[in-house]
Each structure stands twice: as structure tokens, then as C-alpha cells.
């Protein structure tokens, strides 16, 4: 049952399109504590709330990272910006097939959920492509669709 609830929370988080900025003082202590425990070197933390979850976006070792946590401080999703060279070959091949070159990639994010499943989000032009850990294509959406 816990897995079902967490799966629904993860799905609703990834499908949601509106986040609200919140001040650190409005974030539960368990959430703030978990971020500090996992990333003691985190700097420039920005807090948002979305679908009852808290998202902390920050820099750690010069890498942009986002953590999504429940109100109780449970880590649900970790999003880490990575280099293009860290992508599986299948992802690079798919992007090269859809675009003239992989040099058009603007940003790559590695997304790890509470169960350890890894996905990759690749931003090219105004499009975001999703891939699983093996490099299999999962889908895409436009930047404009994410902002509405």
C-alpha cells in the first residue's frame, strides 16, 4: 500500500505544472533536516511546494540538484544535472536521430525515484525528451506545456 501511495505521489508530482515558492521558515523541520543531512554543502537553496511535496533546488559541488520530499522529510525524487557524456548510448543515438547533432542538447537531468529507478530528461531546443535507464525513449513534451 505504501508503494502505491508513493507511486501516486511521484506521478502527480511529475504531471503537475504549478509550483509555489515558499520561504524556508514555512518548510517543515524534517524536510529542511533531510536536505541538510543528504547535502551538507548545499548552497543557494530555493524552496517550492507542489502537490503537497517540498522541492529544494540548490547547488552542491557546483552541480544543480533538486530533491522532492514529503512533508515528513522522506526523499521521493532526486534530480541532478549531468554532463551529456554521462548519458547512455541509446539516448545519444535517439537524440542524434531526431536532431542534426547532439550538440543541440541544452541540459540533461538524471532523475532517480524513491525505488531507485533512473530516468533521463534531455532538453533540446524547446523540447524535453524522457528516457529510461537503458536509454529507451519514453516520450516528450514542449517547454510551453510545462509552463502552463
DSSP file (Angstrom, degrees, kcal/mol; ACC not computed):
  #  RESIDUE AA STRUCTURE BP1 BP2  ACC     N-H-->O    O-->H-N    N-H-->O    O-->H-N    TCO  KAPPA ALPHA  PHI   PSI    X-CA   Y-CA   Z-CA
    1    1 A X     >        0   0    0      0, 0.0     4,-2.4     0, 0.0     5,-0.2   0.000 360.0 360.0 360.0 -40.4    0.0    0.0    0.0
    2    2 A X  H  >  +     0   0    0      1,-0.2     4,-2.6     2,-0.2     5,-0.2   0.903 360.0  51.8 -59.6 -41.0    2.9    2.4    0.8
    3    3 A X  H  > S+     0   0    0      1,-0.2     4,-2.6     2,-0.2    -1,-0.2   0.886 108.6  51.2 -63.8 -37.8    4.4    1.8   -2.6
    4    4 A X  H  > S+     0   0    0      2,-0.2     4,-2.3     1,-0.2    -2,-0.2   0.929 111.2  47.0 -64.3 -45.3    1.0    2.6   -4.2
    5    5 A X  H  X S+     0   0    0     -4,-2.4     4,-2.3     1,-0.2    -2,-0.2   0.927 114.6  46.5 -62.9 -44.8    0.7    5.9   -2.3
    6    6 A X  H  X S+     0   0    0     -4,-2.6     4,-2.7     2,-0.2    -1,-0.2   0.878 110.7  52.8 -66.2 -37.4    4.3    6.8   -3.1
    7    7 A X  H  X S+     0   0    0     -4,-2.6     4,-2.7     2,-0.2    -1,-0.2   0.914 110.3  47.9 -63.0 -42.0    3.8    5.9   -6.8
    8    8 A X  H  X S+     0   0    0     -4,-2.3     4,-2.8     2,-0.2     5,-0.2   0.902 111.7  50.5 -64.7 -40.5    0.8    8.1   -7.0
    9    9 A X  H  X S+     0   0    0     -4,-2.3     4,-2.2     2,-0.2    -2,-0.2   0.918 111.8  47.5 -63.2 -43.2    2.7   10.9   -5.3
   10   10 A X  H  X S+     0   0    0     -4,-2.7     4,-2.5     2,-0.2    -2,-0.2   0.933 113.5  47.8 -63.3 -46.0    5.5   10.6   -7.8
   11   11 A X  H  X S+     0   0    0     -4,-2.7     4,-1.9     1,-0.2    -2,-0.2   0.925 112.4  48.0 -62.2 -45.1    3.2   10.5  -10.7
   12   12 A X  H  X S+     0   0    0     -4,-2.8     4,-1.5     1,-0.2    -1,-0.2   0.869 111.3  52.0 -66.5 -33.8    1.2   13.5   -9.5
   13   13 A X  H  < S+     0   0    0     -4,-2.2    -2,-0.2    -5,-0.2    -1,-0.2   0.946 111.5  45.3 -65.0 -46.5    4.4   15.4   -8.9
   14   14 A X  H  < S+     0   0    0     -4,-2.5    -2,-0.2     1,-0.2    -1,-0.2   0.777 117.1  45.1 -70.8 -24.9    5.8   14.7  -12.4
   15   15 A X  H  < S+     0   0    0     -4,-1.9    -1,-0.2    -5,-0.2    -2,-0.2   0.695  91.5  99.8 -89.4 -19.7    2.5   15.6  -14.0
   16   16 A X     <  -     0   0    0     -4,-1.5     3,-0.1    -5,-0.2    34,-0.0  -0.322  49.2-171.2 -68.7 149.7    1.8   18.8  -12.0
   17   17 A X        +     0   0    0    131,-0.1     2,-0.5     1,-0.1    -1,-0.1   0.484  59.4  72.5-121.5  -5.1    2.6   22.1  -13.7
   18   18 A X        +     0   0    0    130,-0.1     2,-0.3     2,-0.0    33,-0.3  -0.952  52.1 177.9-119.6 125.9    2.3   24.7  -11.0
   19   19 A X        -     0   0    0     -2,-0.5     2,-0.5    31,-0.1    31,-0.2  -0.908  17.4-143.6-119.1 150.2    4.7   25.1   -8.1
   20   20 A X  E     -A   49   0A   0     29,-2.6    29,-2.9    -2,-0.3     2,-0.2  -0.954  17.0-126.6-115.7 130.3    4.6   27.7   -5.4
   21   21 A X  E     -A   48   0A   0     -2,-0.5     2,-0.3    27,-0.3    27,-0.3  -0.504  32.1-170.8 -68.6 139.7    7.7   29.3   -4.0
   22   22 A X  E     -A   47   0A   0     25,-2.0    25,-0.5    -2,-0.2     2,-0.2  -0.946  22.5-113.8-131.4 154.8    7.9   29.0   -0.2
   23   23 A X    >   -     0   0    0     -2,-0.3     3,-2.1     1,-0.1     4,-0.3  -0.581  29.3-115.9 -84.8 150.5   10.1   30.5    2.4
   24   24 A X  G >  S+     0   0    0      1,-0.3     3,-1.8    -2,-0.2     8,-0.1   0.852 114.8  62.3 -54.4 -37.4   12.4   28.3    4.4
   25   25 A X  G 3  S+     0   0    0      1,-0.3    -1,-0.3     4,-0.0     4,-0.1   0.713 101.6  53.1 -64.2 -18.7   10.5   29.1    7.6
   26   26 A X  G <  S+     0   0    0     -3,-2.1     2,-0.4     2,-0.1    -1,-0.3   0.408  89.0  95.2 -95.2   1.2    7.4   27.6    6.1
   27   27 A X  S <  S-     0   0    0     -3,-1.8     5,-0.1    -4,-0.3    44,-0.0  -0.786  87.9-104.7 -93.7 132.9    9.1   24.3    5.3
   28   28 A X    >>  -     0   0    0     -2,-0.4     4,-2.0     1,-0.1     3,-0.9  -0.236  25.6-122.0 -56.2 142.2    8.7   21.5    7.9
   29   29 A X  H 3> S+     0   0    0      1,-0.3     4,-2.8     2,-0.2     5,-0.2   0.834 111.5  59.3 -55.1 -35.2   11.9   20.9   10.0
   30   30 A X  H 3> S+     0   0    0     41,-0.2     4,-1.8     2,-0.2    -1,-0.3   0.863 107.1  47.2 -63.2 -34.6   12.0   17.3    9.0
   31   31 A X  H <> S+     0   0    0     -3,-0.9     4,-2.0    40,-0.3    -2,-0.2   0.937 113.7  45.9 -71.3 -48.4   12.3   18.4    5.3
   32   32 A X  H  X S+     0   0    0     -4,-2.0     4,-2.2     1,-0.2    -2,-0.2   0.909 113.5  51.2 -60.5 -42.6   15.0   21.0    6.0
   33   33 A X  H  X S+     0   0    0     -4,-2.8     4,-2.3    -5,-0.2    -1,-0.2   0.895 107.8  51.4 -63.2 -42.1   16.9   18.5    8.1
   34   34 A X  H  X S+     0   0    0     -4,-1.8     4,-2.7     2,-0.2     5,-0.2   0.913 110.0  48.9 -64.0 -42.7   16.8   15.8    5.5
   35   35 A X  H  X S+     0   0    0     -4,-2.0     4,-2.8     1,-0.2    -1,-0.2   0.932 112.8  48.2 -61.7 -45.0   18.2   18.1    2.8
   36   36 A X  H  < S+     0   0    0     -4,-2.2    -2,-0.2     1,-0.2    -1,-0.2   0.856 113.2  48.4 -64.2 -35.4   21.0   19.3    5.2
   37   37 A X  H  < S+     0   0    0     -4,-2.3     3,-0.4    -5,-0.2    -2,-0.2   0.922 117.3  39.9 -70.0 -45.2   21.8   15.6    6.0
   38   38 A X  H  < S+     0   0    0     -4,-2.7     2,-0.3     1,-0.3    -2,-0.2   0.860 133.3  21.5 -73.5 -36.3   21.9   14.5    2.4
   39   39 A X    ><  +     0   0    0     -4,-2.8     3,-2.0    -5,-0.2    -1,-0.3  -0.654  63.4 168.8-135.0  75.9   23.7   17.6    1.1
   40   40 A X  T 3  S+     0   0    0     -3,-0.4    -1,-0.1     1,-0.3    -4,-0.1   0.738  82.3  53.9 -63.2 -20.9   25.6   19.4    3.9
   41   41 A X  T 3  S+     0   0    0     -3,-0.1    -1,-0.3     2,-0.1    20,-0.3   0.315  78.3 135.7 -94.4   9.2   27.3   21.5    1.2
   42   42 A X    <   -     0   0    0     -3,-2.0     2,-0.3    -7,-0.2    18,-0.2  -0.308  32.0-175.6 -60.3 135.7   24.1   22.7   -0.4
   43   43 A X  E     + B   0  59A   0     16,-2.2    16,-2.4     1,-0.2    -2,-0.1  -0.926  54.5  22.1-132.3 159.1   24.0   26.4   -1.2
   44   44 A X  E    S-     0   0A   0     -2,-0.3     2,-0.3    14,-0.2    -1,-0.2   0.905  77.4-167.3  55.1  47.7   21.5   28.8   -2.6
   45   45 A X  E     -     0   0A   0     -3,-0.2     2,-0.4    13,-0.1    13,-0.2  -0.500   8.0-167.3 -72.1 128.4   18.6   26.6   -1.6
   46   46 A X  E     - B   0  57A   0     11,-2.7    11,-2.6    -2,-0.3     2,-0.4  -0.960   9.4-148.6-114.6 134.8   15.2   27.6   -3.2
   47   47 A X  E     +AB  22  56A   0    -25,-0.5   -25,-2.0    -2,-0.4     2,-0.3  -0.850  18.9 171.5-109.0 139.0   12.1   26.0   -1.8
   48   48 A X  E     -AB  21  55A   0      7,-2.0     7,-3.0    -2,-0.4     2,-0.4  -0.967  20.5-144.7-136.6 155.2    8.9   25.2   -3.7
   49   49 A X  E     +AB  20  54A   0    -29,-2.9   -29,-2.6    -2,-0.3     2,-0.4  -0.985  22.4 169.5-121.7 134.5    5.7   23.4   -2.8
   50   50 A X  E >   - B   0  53A   0      3,-2.5     3,-2.0    -2,-0.4   -31,-0.1  -0.955  67.6 -16.1-148.0 122.0    3.9   21.3   -5.4
   51   51 A X  T 3  S-     0   0    0     -2,-0.4     3,-0.1     1,-0.3   -38,-0.1   0.860 127.3 -52.0  52.2  41.0    1.1   18.8   -4.8
   52   52 A X  T 3  S+     0   0    0      1,-0.3    19,-0.3    18,-0.1     2,-0.3   0.516 117.8 110.3  78.1   4.0    1.8   18.7   -1.1
   53   53 A X  E <   -B   50   0A   0     -3,-2.0    -3,-2.5    17,-0.1     2,-0.4  -0.794  63.0-131.0-109.9 154.5    5.5   17.9   -1.7
   54   54 A X  E     -BC  49  69A   0     15,-3.0    15,-3.1    -2,-0.3     2,-0.5  -0.889  15.8-161.3-106.5 134.5    8.5   20.1   -1.0
   55   55 A X  E     -BC  48  68A   0     -7,-3.0    -7,-2.0    -2,-0.4     2,-0.6  -0.968   1.9-166.3-117.9 125.0   11.2   20.7   -3.6
   56   56 A X  E     -BC  47  67A   0     11,-2.5    11,-2.4    -2,-0.5     2,-0.5  -0.948   5.7-170.8-107.6 122.0   14.6   22.0   -2.7
   57   57 A X  E     +BC  46  66A   0    -11,-2.6   -11,-2.7    -2,-0.6     2,-0.3  -0.958  25.0 136.3-114.6 131.0   16.7   23.2   -5.6
   58   58 A X  E     - C   0  65A   0      7,-2.8     7,-2.9    -2,-0.5     2,-0.4  -0.932  51.6 -93.6-159.0 174.6   20.3   24.1   -4.8
   59   59 A X  E     +BC  43  64A   0    -16,-2.4   -16,-2.2    -2,-0.3     2,-0.4  -0.886  34.0 175.3-102.5 137.0   24.0   23.8   -5.8
   60   60 A X  E >  S- C   0  63A   0      3,-2.1     3,-1.6    -2,-0.4   -18,-0.1  -0.955  76.7 -12.1-141.3 120.9   26.1   21.1   -4.5
   61   61 A X  T 3  S-     0   0    0     -2,-0.4     3,-0.1   -20,-0.3   -19,-0.1   0.899 128.5 -58.5  52.4  42.6   29.7   20.7   -5.7
   62   62 A X  T 3  S+     0   0    0      1,-0.2     2,-0.5     0, 0.0    -1,-0.3   0.627 115.4 118.1  64.3  16.7   28.8   23.2   -8.5
   63   63 A X  E <   -C   60   0A   0     -3,-1.6    -3,-2.1     2,-0.0     2,-0.3  -0.950  67.6-124.0-115.9 130.8   26.0   20.9   -9.7
   64   64 A X  E     +C   59   0A   0     -2,-0.5    17,-2.5    -5,-0.2     2,-0.3  -0.577  38.4 175.9 -73.5 130.1   22.4   21.9   -9.7
   65   65 A X  E     -CD  58  80A   0     -7,-2.9    -7,-2.8    -2,-0.3     2,-0.4  -0.977  17.4-163.2-135.8 146.0   20.3   19.4   -7.8
   66   66 A X  E     -CD  57  79A   0     13,-2.9    13,-3.1    -2,-0.3     2,-0.4  -0.998   3.7-165.3-130.0 137.3   16.7   19.2   -6.8
   67   67 A X  E     -CD  56  78A   0    -11,-2.4   -11,-2.5    -2,-0.4     2,-0.5  -0.970   6.5-155.7-118.7 136.7   15.2   17.0   -4.1
   68   68 A X  E     +CD  55  77A   0      9,-2.8     8,-3.4    -2,-0.4     9,-1.5  -0.962  22.4 178.0-111.5 125.6   11.5   16.3   -3.8
   69   69 A X  E     -CD  54  75A   0    -15,-3.1   -15,-3.0    -2,-0.5     6,-0.2  -0.926  27.3-119.1-130.2 150.6   10.4   15.3   -0.3
   70   70 A X    >   -     0   0    0      4,-2.3     3,-1.8    -2,-0.3   -17,-0.1  -0.268  43.3 -97.2 -74.2 171.3    7.2   14.5    1.5
   71   71 A X  T 3  S+     0   0    0    -19,-0.3   -40,-0.3     1,-0.3   -41,-0.2   0.777 126.8  57.5 -59.7 -26.8    6.0   16.6    4.5
   72   72 A X  T 3  S-     0   0    0    -42,-0.1    -1,-0.3     2,-0.1    -2,-0.0   0.480 123.6-104.0 -85.0  -3.0    7.6   14.0    6.7
   73   73 A X    <   +     0   0    0     -3,-1.8     2,-0.4     1,-0.3    -2,-0.1   0.599  68.4 151.0  90.6  12.3   11.0   14.5    5.1
   74   74 A X        -     0   0    0      1,-0.1    -4,-2.3   -40,-0.0     2,-0.4  -0.646  48.9-122.1 -77.9 130.1   11.0   11.3    3.1
   75   75 A X  E     +D   69   0A   0     -2,-0.4    -6,-0.2    -6,-0.2     3,-0.1  -0.595  38.9 166.4 -73.0 126.2   13.0   11.6   -0.1
   76   76 A X  E     +     0   0A   0     -8,-3.4    38,-1.1    -2,-0.4     2,-0.3   0.785  61.9   9.1-108.1 -45.4   10.8   10.9   -3.1
   77   77 A X  E     -DE  68 113A   0     -9,-1.5    -9,-2.8    36,-0.2     2,-0.4  -0.999  54.1-160.7-142.9 140.7   12.8   12.1   -6.1
   78   78 A X  E     -DE  67 112A   0     34,-2.6    34,-2.9    -2,-0.3     2,-0.5  -0.992   9.4-170.1-119.1 128.9   16.4   13.3   -6.8
   79   79 A X  E     -DE  66 111A   0    -13,-3.1   -13,-2.9    -2,-0.4     2,-0.4  -0.982   8.1-179.9-120.0 123.2   17.1   15.3   -9.9
   80   80 A X  E     -DE  65 110A   0     30,-2.6    30,-3.2    -2,-0.5     2,-0.3  -0.983  27.8-126.7-127.8 130.2   20.7   16.0  -10.7
   81   81 A X  E     - E   0 109A   0    -17,-2.5     2,-0.3    -2,-0.4    28,-0.2  -0.570  38.2-178.0 -70.9 132.5   22.1   17.9  -13.7
   82   82 A X        -     0   0    0     26,-2.3    26,-0.5    -2,-0.3     2,-0.1  -0.833  29.2 -93.9-129.2 167.6   24.7   15.8  -15.5
   83   83 A X    >   -     0   0    0     -2,-0.3     3,-1.7     1,-0.1     4,-0.2  -0.476  33.0-118.6 -77.8 151.7   27.0   16.1  -18.5
   84   84 A X  G >  S+     0   0    0      1,-0.3     3,-1.9     2,-0.2    -1,-0.1   0.862 113.5  64.3 -56.6 -37.4   25.9   14.9  -21.9
   85   85 A X  G 3  S+     0   0    0      1,-0.3    -1,-0.3     7,-0.0     7,-0.0   0.661  92.4  63.8 -64.3 -15.6   28.8   12.4  -21.9
   86   86 A X  G <  S+     0   0    0     -3,-1.7    -1,-0.3     2,-0.1    -2,-0.2   0.490  80.9 106.6 -86.8  -3.4   27.1   10.6  -18.9
   87   87 A X  S <  S-     0   0    0     -3,-1.9    23,-0.0    -4,-0.2    -3,-0.0  -0.450  81.2-102.3 -74.1 147.0   24.1    9.7  -21.0
   88   88 A X    >>  -     0   0    0     -2,-0.1     4,-1.7     1,-0.1     3,-0.9  -0.349  33.3-112.6 -61.6 150.5   23.6    6.0  -22.1
   89   89 A X  H 3> S+     0   0    0      1,-0.3     4,-2.6     2,-0.2     5,-0.2   0.847 115.5  61.0 -55.0 -37.6   24.5    5.4  -25.7
   90   90 A X  H 3> S+     0   0    0     44,-0.3     4,-2.1     1,-0.2    -1,-0.3   0.860 103.8  49.9 -60.5 -35.6   20.8    4.7  -26.6
   91   91 A X  H <> S+     0   0    0     -3,-0.9     4,-2.5     2,-0.2     5,-0.2   0.941 111.1  48.0 -67.4 -47.6   19.9    8.3  -25.5
   92   92 A X  H  X S+     0   0    0     -4,-1.7     4,-2.4     1,-0.2    -2,-0.2   0.900 112.3  49.6 -60.6 -41.1   22.6    9.9  -27.6
   93   93 A X  H  X S+     0   0    0     -4,-2.6     4,-1.9     2,-0.2    -1,-0.2   0.910 111.1  49.1 -64.8 -42.3   21.6    7.8  -30.6
   94   94 A X  H  X S+     0   0    0     -4,-2.1     4,-1.8    -5,-0.2    -2,-0.2   0.916 112.9  46.7 -64.6 -43.7   17.9    8.7  -30.3
   95   95 A X  H  X S+     0   0    0     -4,-2.5     4,-2.2     1,-0.2    -2,-0.2   0.918 111.5  51.4 -64.7 -43.1   18.7   12.4  -29.9
   96   96 A X  H  < S+     0   0    0     -4,-2.4    -1,-0.2    -5,-0.2    -2,-0.2   0.849 109.7  51.1 -62.4 -33.7   21.1   12.3  -32.9
   97   97 A X  H  < S+     0   0    0     -4,-1.9    -1,-0.2     1,-0.2    -2,-0.2   0.864 115.3  41.2 -71.0 -35.8   18.3   10.6  -35.0
   98   98 A X  H  < S+     0   0    0     -4,-1.8     2,-0.3    -5,-0.1    -2,-0.2   0.725 124.1  32.9 -84.7 -23.5   15.8   13.3  -34.1
   99   99 A X  S  < S-     0   0    0     -4,-2.2     3,-0.1    -5,-0.2    -1,-0.0  -0.879  86.7-110.2-131.7 161.4   18.1   16.3  -34.4
  100  100 A X  S    S+     0   0    0     -2,-0.3     2,-0.3     1,-0.2    -4,-0.1   0.785  97.1   1.4 -65.8 -26.4   21.1   17.0  -36.6
  101  101 A X    >   -     0   0    0     -6,-0.2     3,-1.2     1,-0.1    -1,-0.2  -0.994  60.2-124.2-158.5 152.9   23.5   16.8  -33.8
  102  102 A X  G >  S+     0   0    0     -2,-0.3     3,-1.9     1,-0.2    -1,-0.1   0.604 101.0  83.4 -74.7  -9.4   23.7   16.1  -30.0
  103  103 A X  G 3  S+     0   0    0      1,-0.3    -1,-0.2    -7,-0.0    -7,-0.0   0.663  76.7  71.2 -65.4 -14.2   25.5   19.5  -29.7
  104  104 A X  G <   +     0   0    0     -3,-1.2    21,-0.8    20,-0.0    -1,-0.3   0.549  69.8 116.5 -78.5  -6.8   21.9   20.9  -29.7
  105  105 A X  E <   - F   0 124A   0     -3,-1.9    19,-0.2    19,-0.2     3,-0.1  -0.473  41.6-177.0 -66.8 125.5   21.4   19.5  -26.2
  106  106 A X  E     -     0   0A   0     17,-3.3     2,-0.3     1,-0.3    18,-0.2   0.817  63.5  -2.2 -91.3 -36.5   20.8   22.3  -23.7
  107  107 A X  E     - F   0 123A   0     16,-1.2    16,-3.0   -24,-0.0     2,-0.4  -0.992  53.7-156.7-159.4 145.6   20.5   20.4  -20.5
  108  108 A X  E     - F   0 122A   0    -26,-0.5   -26,-2.3    -2,-0.3     2,-0.4  -0.997  11.6-171.3-129.9 131.2   20.5   16.8  -19.1
  109  109 A X  E     -EF  81 121A   0     12,-2.7    12,-2.8    -2,-0.4     2,-0.5  -0.982  14.2-148.9-125.2 132.2   18.9   15.8  -15.8
  110  110 A X  E     -EF  80 120A   0    -30,-3.2   -30,-2.6    -2,-0.4     2,-0.5  -0.883  18.1-162.0 -96.4 124.7   19.2   12.4  -14.2
  111  111 A X  E     -EF  79 119A   0      8,-3.3     8,-2.6    -2,-0.5     2,-0.5  -0.940   8.6-175.5-115.0 121.9   16.0   11.6  -12.2
  112  112 A X  E     -EF  78 118A   0    -34,-2.9   -34,-2.6    -2,-0.5     6,-0.2  -0.972  11.2-153.7-118.8 125.8   16.1    8.9   -9.5
  113  113 A X  E >   -E   77   0A   0      4,-2.3     3,-2.1    -2,-0.5   -36,-0.2  -0.309  37.7 -88.8 -92.5-179.7   12.9    8.0   -7.7
  114  114 A X  T 3  S+     0   0    0    -38,-1.1   -37,-0.1     1,-0.3    -1,-0.1   0.723 126.8  53.0 -60.9 -24.3   12.3    6.5   -4.3
  115  115 A X  T 3  S-     0   0    0    -39,-0.2    -1,-0.3     2,-0.1     3,-0.1   0.432 120.2-106.0 -92.2  -0.7   12.6    3.0   -5.6
  116  116 A X    <   +     0   0    0     -3,-2.1     2,-0.2     1,-0.3    -2,-0.1   0.452  68.9 149.3  90.3   1.3   16.0    3.7   -7.3
  117  117 A X        -     0   0    0     -5,-0.0    -4,-2.3     1,-0.0     2,-0.4  -0.507  34.8-147.6 -70.2 135.2   14.5    3.8  -10.8
  118  118 A X  E     +F  112   0A   0     -6,-0.2    15,-0.8    -2,-0.2     2,-0.3  -0.872  20.5 173.4-110.9 137.4   16.5    6.1  -13.1
  119  119 A X  E     -FG 111 132A   0     -8,-2.6    -8,-3.3    -2,-0.4     2,-0.4  -0.931  20.5-138.9-132.1 158.8   15.2    8.3  -15.9
  120  120 A X  E     -FG 110 131A   0     11,-2.6    11,-2.2    -2,-0.3     2,-0.5  -0.976   6.5-160.0-121.7 134.4   16.9   10.9  -18.0
  121  121 A X  E     -FG 109 130A   0    -12,-2.8   -12,-2.7    -2,-0.4     2,-0.5  -0.965  11.4-168.5-112.3 124.6   15.4   14.2  -19.1
  122  122 A X  E     -FG 108 129A   0      7,-2.8     7,-2.7    -2,-0.5     2,-0.6  -0.959   8.9-152.2-120.4 121.6   17.1   15.8  -22.1
  123  123 A X  E     +FG 107 128A   0    -16,-3.0   -17,-3.3    -2,-0.5   -16,-1.2  -0.824  20.0 170.2 -95.4 121.3   16.3   19.4  -23.2
  124  124 A X  E >   -FG 105 127A   0      3,-2.8     3,-2.7    -2,-0.6   -19,-0.2  -0.990  64.2 -45.0-132.0 122.4   16.8   20.1  -26.9
  125  125 A X  T 3  S-     0   0    0    -21,-0.8   -19,-0.1    -2,-0.4    -2,-0.0  -0.388 123.7 -25.8  53.5-122.6   15.6   23.4  -28.3
  126  126 A X  T 3  S+     0   0    0     -2,-0.1    17,-3.0    -3,-0.1     2,-0.4   0.188 121.7  94.1-102.9  14.9   12.1   23.8  -26.8
  127  127 A X  E <   -GH 124 142A   0     -3,-2.7    -3,-2.8    15,-0.2     2,-0.5  -0.856  57.6-154.3-115.0 143.3   11.5   20.0  -26.3
  128  128 A X  E     -GH 123 141A   0     13,-2.7    13,-1.9    -2,-0.4     2,-0.4  -0.975  13.5-163.8-115.2 123.9   12.1   17.8  -23.3
  129  129 A X  E     -GH 122 140A   0     -7,-2.7    -7,-2.8    -2,-0.5     2,-0.4  -0.863   4.9-150.9-107.8 140.5   12.7   14.1  -24.0
  130  130 A X  E     +GH 121 139A   0      9,-3.1     8,-3.3    -2,-0.4     9,-1.1  -0.916  16.2 176.7-113.6 139.2   12.4   11.3  -21.4
  131  131 A X  E     -GH 120 137A   0    -11,-2.2   -11,-2.6    -2,-0.4     6,-0.2  -0.962  24.8-123.3-135.5 151.6   14.4    8.1  -21.4
  132  132 A X  E >   -G  119   0A   0      4,-2.3     3,-1.8    -2,-0.3   -13,-0.2  -0.255  45.8 -86.4 -84.3-177.4   14.7    5.1  -19.1
  133  133 A X  T 3  S+     0   0    0    -15,-0.8   -14,-0.1     1,-0.3    -1,-0.1   0.702 128.9  53.9 -65.9 -19.8   17.9    3.9  -17.5
  134  134 A X  T 3  S-     0   0    0    -16,-0.1    -1,-0.3     2,-0.1   -44,-0.3   0.452 122.1-104.2 -91.8  -1.3   18.7    1.7  -20.6
  135  135 A X    <   +     0   0    0     -3,-1.8     2,-0.3     1,-0.3   -41,-0.2   0.568  68.8 151.7  91.0   9.2   18.3    4.6  -22.9
  136  136 A X        -     0   0    0      1,-0.1    -4,-2.3   -42,-0.0    -1,-0.3  -0.591  51.1-112.0 -77.3 134.4   14.8    3.6  -24.2
  137  137 A X  E     +H  131   0A   0     -2,-0.3    -6,-0.3    -6,-0.2     3,-0.1  -0.451  36.6 174.8 -67.4 130.4   12.7    6.6  -25.3
  138  138 A X  E     -     0   0A   0     -8,-3.3     2,-0.3     1,-0.4    -7,-0.2   0.658  51.1 -74.9-110.3 -25.3    9.7    7.2  -23.1
  139  139 A X  E     -H  130   0A   0     -9,-1.1    -9,-3.1     2,-0.0    -1,-0.4  -0.933  39.0-121.3 152.4-176.3    8.1   10.4  -24.5
  140  140 A X  E     -H  129   0A   0     -2,-0.3     2,-0.3   -11,-0.2   -11,-0.2  -0.967  11.4-166.5-153.3 164.2    8.5   14.1  -24.8
  141  141 A X  E     -H  128   0A   0    -13,-1.9   -13,-2.7    -2,-0.3     2,-0.2  -0.981  29.0-104.0-153.7 158.7    6.7   17.4  -24.1
  142  142 A X  E  >  -H  127   0A   0     -2,-0.3     4,-1.2   -15,-0.2     3,-0.3  -0.492  25.5-123.7 -81.3 149.6    7.1   21.1  -25.1
  143  143 A X  H  > S+     0   0    0    -17,-3.0     4,-1.2     1,-0.2     3,-0.4   0.886 113.5  56.6 -56.5 -40.6    8.6   23.7  -22.8
  144  144 A X  H  > S+     0   0    0    -18,-0.3     4,-0.7     1,-0.2     3,-0.3   0.866 102.2  54.9 -61.4 -37.5    5.4   25.7  -23.2
  145  145 A X  H  4 S+     0   0    0     -3,-0.3     3,-0.3     1,-0.2    -1,-0.2   0.821 106.2  52.7 -66.3 -30.1    3.3   22.8  -22.0
  146  146 A X  H  < S+     0   0    0     -4,-1.2    -1,-0.2    -3,-0.4    -2,-0.2   0.785 106.5  53.0 -74.1 -28.2    5.4   22.6  -18.8
  147  147 A X  H  <        0   0    0     -4,-1.2    -1,-0.2    -3,-0.3    -2,-0.2   0.597 360.0 360.0 -85.9 -11.5    4.9   26.3  -18.0
  148  148 A X     <        0   0    0     -4,-0.7    -1,-0.2    -3,-0.3    -2,-0.1   0.442 360.0 360.0 -92.8 360.0    1.0   26.2  -18.2
